[in-house]
Every structure is written in structure tokens, then in C-alpha cells.
Amino acid sequence: METSHAQALQLKHEGIDRRLRDELNRPAPDSAKIQALKKQKLRLKEEIALH
């Protein structure tokens, strides 16, 4: 069960990373959105490290 949870967190992390790259590649990236995505990504990374 724990492995499944860790995998779900990893998939979520990858999704946020993809959204972050997409936003950064836009002609006029939204800095507030980028900041929020980076915070989400960091929180997930910390949670993954605990598992």
C-alpha cells in the first residue's frame, strides 16, 4: 500500500513538473502560477522523501 501511495505522489509530482514546463514555455508566463506550481512541487517532493 505504501508503495502505491509513493507511486501516486511521484505521478502527481511529474504532472506538476509538466504543467510548470508548459507554463514556462508560454510566450507570457504567469509568474504567480509558476510560483504556486513550484510550491506544490516542493511539498510533494518533501512528502515523497518521507516515504
Secondary structure, DSSP 8 states (H G I E B T S, - for coil): -HHHHHHHHHHHHHHHHHHHHHHHTSSS--HHHHHHHHHHHHHHHHHHHH-
